[in-house]
């Protein structure tokens, strides 16, 4: 059975003395809205579908298309009755964001595709671009400050202002609004880019889709304060090797009393709104009230157990030399998956633990875990 959590914005008018408006979240009955946001469970990837249908007018916007190894997006869209897509936005050309674009283009009539302009040599990217050209689909590279209306949906481009070849950092980032309910999505943009967004735009929104799958390379406290969301949502794979979402980010959300949901623990997440009230429906049902607050603790416990096991294996005194170890050997270190192992190989040599902060998603707390684990040889 699916669990539905309902909220509404109640505007209170003070009739005596001076007038004042106050927006608050309060429990409400079921919301029968025309607009939905679907945060699709695509494993370790990103894909979000926005739809509007009032019986006379239909609008569909797809933000990112999941991982190249998956096949979730097309069946999900078909299950929602989607036959045409007004706009596909690809935040950046990494295979976990552009991965299923070719399949989407094969199955649906797509009017327009947006990308940052940063390119990739991957077959996934090249094939998608060929299909955009061969199908004569409108193509655009949006920039900071551009504003559009798609039916009743307002869309503002938050980033990038320009590009320099940094695909993740220069992710296409947007603020999408349906009346009083709004969403901010930033792809894999990092803290530096978030600060630029703060300076360029008004970010206050109802929902924040956490950047970089909930990694601590994104969601700076100042950015979170600027968005000031009612709820945050991240997209990540269950038991992924990247440590997503970061416990630092989850702790920050908890400290700010912001409700959060993740596709790794909640499955597909659907927000339904009439433009003032909204409901959140999750695939995993009633377990959400139990699993959501405890997920960060479980991840910490798992990390501690992994570190303990590694220490037992390391009692013979062997260690991993991070400057010459193979990819397979590096993935034996806590918090190091295939992607980070490749980054280490490309960026080494390293002379101190602190230099590992150059690796995406590695910060002081994770470095402390690595030192405590004792697997890495002394520098």
C-alpha positions in Angstrom: 0.0 0.0 0.0 1.3 3.4 -1.0 1.8 6.1 1.6 0.6 9.6 0.8 1.6 12.6 2.8 -0.5 15.8 2.3 0.3 19.4 2.8 -1.4 22.7 1.9 -0.3 26.3 1.9 -2.8 28.3 4.0 -2.9 32.0 3.5 -4.1 33.8 6.6 -5.4 37.3 6.4 -5.2 39.5 9.5 -8.3 41.7 9.3 -7.6 43.9 12.3 -4.9 46.5 12.4 -2.6 45.9 9.4 -3.0 43.2 6.8 -0.5 40.3 6.5 0.0 37.2 4.3 1.6 34.1 5.7 2.3 30.9 3.7 2.4 27.8 5.9 2.4 24.0 5.4 -0.5 22.1 7.1 -2.1 18.7 6.9 -4.9 18.5 4.3 -7.2 16.1 2.5 -6.1 14.4 -0.8 -5.0 16.8 -3.5 -6.6 16.3 -6.9 -4.2 18.4 -8.9 -3.5 18.9 -12.6 0.3 19.0 -12.2 2.6 16.2 -11.1 6.4 15.9 -10.6 7.7 12.3 -10.9 11.1 11.6 -9.4 11.7 8.3 -11.2 13.7 5.6 -9.5 16.4 4.9 -12.1 19.0 3.6 -9.7 22.3 5.5 -9.6 21.1 8.2 -12.0 18.6 11.1 -12.5 15.3 11.4 -14.2 12.4 13.7 -13.3 9.1 14.0 -15.2 6.8 17.0 -14.9 3.3 16.8 -16.3 0.2 19.0 -16.6 -3.1 17.7 -17.8 -6.4 19.5 -17.1 -8.4 17.5 -19.7 -7.9 20.2 -22.4 -4.2 21.0 -22.3 -1.3 18.7 -21.8 2.4 19.5 -21.1 5.3 17.2 -20.4 8.8 18.1 -19.4 11.5 15.5 -18.8 14.7 16.5 -16.8 17.5 14.0 -17.4 16.9 10.5 -18.7 18.6 8.0 -16.3 21.6 5.8 -16.6 22.7 4.2 -19.9 22.6 0.7 -18.4 19.0 1.0 -17.3 15.6 0.8 -19.0 13.3 2.5 -16.6 12.3 5.8 -18.2 10.4 4.7 -21.3 8.2 2.1 -19.4 7.5 4.7 -16.7 6.5 7.4 -19.1 4.3 4.9 -21.0 2.6 3.9 -17.8 1.8 7.6 -17.2 0.1 7.8 -20.6 2.8 10.0 -22.1 2.8 10.0 -25.9 4.6 13.3 -26.6 7.2 15.4 -24.7 7.3 19.2 -25.1 10.8 19.5 -23.6 13.7 17.3 -22.6 16.4 18.9 -20.5 19.7 17.1 -20.1 21.6 18.7 -17.3 25.0 17.4 -18.6 26.3 14.6 -20.8 27.3 12.1 -18.1 25.9 8.6 -18.8 23.8 8.6 -15.6 21.9 11.7 -16.8 21.8 11.4 -20.6 21.8 7.6 -20.5 18.3 6.7 -21.9 17.8 9.8 -24.1 18.1 7.7 -27.3 15.4 5.3 -26.1 13.2 8.3 -25.2 13.7 9.8 -28.7 12.8 6.4 -30.3 9.5 6.0 -28.4 8.1 9.5 -28.0 7.5 12.6 -30.2 9.9 15.2 -28.6 9.5 18.8 -29.6 12.7 20.3 -28.1 15.9 19.2 -26.3 18.1 21.4 -24.1 21.7 20.7 -23.2 24.5 22.8 -21.7 26.7 22.6 -24.8 29.4 20.6 -23.1 30.1 17.5 -25.1 31.2 14.0 -24.5 33.0 11.3 -26.6 30.8 8.6 -25.2 28.7 6.5 -27.6 25.7 7.3 -25.4 26.1 11.1 -26.1 27.1 10.7 -29.7 24.1 8.4 -30.5 21.7 10.8 -28.8 23.0 13.8 -30.7 22.7 12.0 -34.0 19.1 11.2 -33.3 18.3 14.8 -32.4 19.8 15.9 -35.7 18.2 13.1 -37.8 14.7 13.7 -36.3 15.1 17.5 -36.8 14.3 18.1 -33.1 14.6 21.7 -31.9 17.8 22.1 -29.9 18.8 24.8 -27.5 21.6 25.6 -25.1 20.0 27.6 -22.3 21.8 30.3 -20.2 21.3 32.0 -16.9 18.4 34.3 -16.7 16.3 32.9 -19.6 12.6 32.5 -18.8 9.9 30.5 -20.5 6.3 29.5 -20.2 5.1 26.0 -21.3 1.4 26.1 -20.9 0.8 27.0 -17.2 4.4 26.1 -16.2 7.0 28.8 -15.6 10.6 27.9 -16.2 13.7 29.9 -15.3 17.2 28.9 -16.2 19.5 29.3 -13.2 22.7 28.0 -14.7 25.1 28.0 -16.6 25.9 31.6 -17.7 28.6 30.2 -20.0 30.5 26.9 -20.4 34.2 26.0 -20.3 34.2 22.2 -20.6 33.4 21.4 -17.0 30.4 19.1 -17.6 29.3 18.4 -14.0 29.8 21.9 -12.6 28.1 23.6 -15.6 25.0 21.5 -15.4 21.8 23.1 -16.7 19.9 24.1 -13.6 16.3 25.3 -13.5 13.6 26.6 -11.3 10.2 25.3 -12.4 6.9 26.7 -11.0 3.3 25.8 -11.2 1.4 28.7 -9.5 2.6 28.7 -5.9 4.4 25.3 -6.0 8.0 25.3 -7.3 11.0 23.1 -7.8 14.8 23.7 -8.1 16.9 21.1 -10.0 20.7 21.5 -10.5 22.0 18.3 -12.0 25.5 17.8 -10.7 26.4 21.4 -10.1 28.7 22.0 -7.1 28.9 24.4 -4.3 30.8 27.1 -6.3 28.0 27.1 -8.9 25.4 27.2 -6.2 26.9 30.4 -4.9 26.7 31.9 -8.4 23.0 30.9 -8.6 22.4 32.7 -5.3 23.8 35.9 -6.7 22.0 35.7 -10.0 18.4 34.6 -9.1 15.7 34.3 -6.5 15.8 30.6 -5.5 13.1 30.3 -2.9 11.1 27.2 -3.8 8.8 24.5 -2.4 11.0 21.6 -3.4 14.8 21.1 -3.9 16.1 18.2 -5.9 19.5 17.7 -4.2 22.5 18.2 -6.5 24.8 15.4 -7.5 22.6 12.6 -6.0 22.9 14.2 -2.5 26.7 14.4 -2.5 28.5 16.8 -0.2 30.0 18.4 -3.3 26.6 20.2 -3.6 23.9 21.6 -1.2 25.9 24.2 0.5 24.2 25.6 3.7 23.9 29.0 2.1 22.3 27.5 -1.0 19.8 25.5 1.1 19.0 28.6 3.0 18.4 30.5 -0.3 16.0 27.8 -1.6 14.4 27.3 1.8 12.4 24.2 0.6 9.5 22.5 2.3 11.1 19.2 1.3 14.2 17.9 -0.4 14.4 14.9 -2.8 17.5 13.1 -4.1 18.0 10.4 -6.7 20.5 7.6 -5.9 20.9 3.9 -6.3 20.3 1.6 -3.4 23.5 0.6 -1.7 25.5 2.6 -4.3 29.3 2.6 -4.1 29.6 6.4 -4.1 28.2 7.1 -0.6 25.2 8.9 -1.9 23.5 10.6 -0.2 26.2 12.2 1.9 25.5 12.0 5.7 26.7 15.6 5.9 23.9 16.7 3.6 21.3 14.5 5.4 22.4 15.9 8.7 22.1 19.4 7.3 18.5 18.7 6.2 17.7 17.2 9.6 19.2 20.2 11.4 17.0 22.5 9.3 13.9 20.4 9.9 13.5 19.8 6.2 11.6 16.6 5.2 13.6 14.5 2.7 13.0 11.7 0.4 15.3 9.5 -1.8 14.6 7.1 -4.6 17.0 4.6 -3.0 14.8 4.2 0.1 11.4 5.4 -1.2 11.3 4.3 -4.9 9.4 6.5 -7.3 8.3 9.7 -5.6 5.4 11.7 -7.0 4.3 15.2 -6.1 0.7 16.1 -7.1 -0.4 19.7 -6.8 -3.3 22.0 -7.7 -0.9 25.0 -7.5 -1.4 25.8 -3.9 -1.7 22.4 -2.0 0.4 19.4 -2.7 0.7 15.7 -1.8 3.8 13.5 -1.8 3.3 9.8 -2.7 6.1 7.3 -2.4 6.3 3.8 -3.9 7.5 2.1 -0.7 4.4 2.9 1.3 4.2 3.2 5.0 7.8 2.3 5.6 8.7 5.9 4.7 7.8 7.1 8.2 10.2 4.6 9.6 13.0 4.5 7.0 13.4 8.2 6.2 14.7 9.4 9.6 16.8 6.3 10.1 18.5 6.1 6.7 21.5 8.3 7.5 22.1 6.3 10.7 22.0 3.0 8.7 24.5 4.3 6.3 26.8 5.4 9.1 26.4 1.9 10.7 27.2 0.2 7.4 30.3 2.3 6.9 31.5 1.5 10.4 30.9 -2.2 9.8 32.8 -2.1 6.5 35.7 -0.3 8.2 35.7 -2.8 11.1 35.8 -5.7 8.6 38.6 -4.1 6.6 40.6 -3.6 9.8 40.3 -7.3 10.6 41.5 -8.2 7.1 44.4 -5.8 7.5 45.8 -7.3 10.7 48.7 -8.8 8.7 50.2 -5.4 8.3 49.5 -5.0 4.6 48.3 -1.7 3.2 47.3 -0.1 -0.1 49.6 2.4 -1.7 47.2 4.8 -3.1 49.8 6.1 -5.6 50.3 2.8 -7.4 47.4 0.6 -6.5 45.1 -0.8 -9.2 41.5 0.3 -9.6 40.3 -3.0 -8.0 42.7 -2.5 -5.1 41.5 1.1 -4.6 37.8 0.1 -4.4 38.7 -1.9 -1.3 39.1 1.4 0.6 36.1 2.8 2.4 34.1 5.4 0.3 36.0 4.6 -2.9 34.0 3.1 -5.8 34.9 2.7 -9.4 34.4 6.3 -10.3 36.5 7.7 -7.4 39.1 5.0 -8.0 39.5 6.3 -11.6 39.7 9.9 -10.4 42.5 8.9 -8.0 44.4 7.2 -10.7 44.1 10.2 -13.0 45.0 12.8 -10.3 47.8 11.0 -8.4 50.4 11.2 -6.9 49.1 12.3 -3.6 51.4 13.4 -0.7 48.8 13.8 2.1 45.4 12.6 3.0 44.1 16.1 2.7 44.9 16.2 -1.0 42.2 13.5 -1.5 39.6 16.3 -1.1 40.3 16.8 -4.9 38.2 13.7 -5.5 34.5 14.3 -6.0 32.5 13.6 -2.8 35.6 13.2 -0.6 35.6 15.7 2.3 37.2 15.9 5.8 34.7 13.4 7.4 35.4 10.8 4.7 39.1 11.3 4.9 38.8 10.7 8.7 37.0 7.4 7.9 39.8 6.4 5.6 42.5 7.2 8.2 40.6 5.3 10.8 40.2 2.3 8.5 44.0 2.0 8.3 44.1 0.5 4.8 46.0 3.3 3.1 49.8 3.2 3.4 51.5 6.2 5.1 52.4 9.0 2.6 
